């Protein structure tokens, strides 16, 4: 980090002395190339996981039958899975649910009201399984069909296009490129993590991914606002220095917001139960990646697009001189 008094580089203002920046400047952009390489690697891994392994879609997407079993003693999930395979069951998922003695079996097949009883009977006949109680047996329809998936994808593309237009008007077009690429970066990596580790991807996780887009966009806009202000305030020609100053100024806000949110999500993950773990996991990954992308992806792309002070300046109104009190840079 470098110490620098930038008060002499500020534009003079007729309304009074400009603010003085006398803090340590963290050279974030010194790692911009390494960060972009790291991001590219994460995206390649994520896309590879999606292409090779695919998402482990929950019943919200696939539909099927769900059976919850209660054991006297905590069973081994692998043994339950092997027992079901021996009995001829196919296309099923076995997982612990809530407590160590509770097992959830999900099957991608049409509902049979005797299915739960049949599974209990089949598992009870296997040596070492002990007494098993049927807690519930129900059919879950596919809440997200092919048409809804297609509409959701088109909606996401429309949202990204709208964000690009909005940021182009609020800032400049170069800013919109960085913001949209950062959002795509966050979504791909978050979804890619679920494909890589084969975590369940259900409607709760989908909702978390959408929330990640909002969080990341808000974080990026805060950083961009400060970058625009500093481009207009400082007489520094180096875009790299301006971006480093802006990121340094917003760092405390970024850390406090991120840590506070992560504390809440950690509590939700630990105490929220099995049903909310996927939701909390997606948000935790998304917020960590989103905070990183706001600093290194969105800001680094500004350097790549050669953003400069000229892009930020407000045109003079006709008849208003730059030295006039009516001029506002």
Protein Blocks (a to p, Z undefined) as FASTA:
>chain_A
ZZddfklmpccdfkbccdddfbdcddfklmmmmmmmmmmmmmmmmmmmmmmnopaddfkl
nopaddddddfbdcdfklmmmmmmmnopahiadddehiambccddddddddfklmmmmmm
mmmmpghklpaddfbdcddddfbdfklmmmmmmmmmmmmmmmmmmmmmmmcmklmmmmmm
mmmmmmmmmmmmmmmnopacdfklmmmmmmmmmmmmmmmmmmmmmmmmmmmmpccfblkl
mmmmmmmmmmmmmmmmmmmmmmmmmmmmmmnojmlmmmmmmmmmmmmmmmmmmmmmmmmm
mmmnopafklmpccddehiafkbmkbcZZ
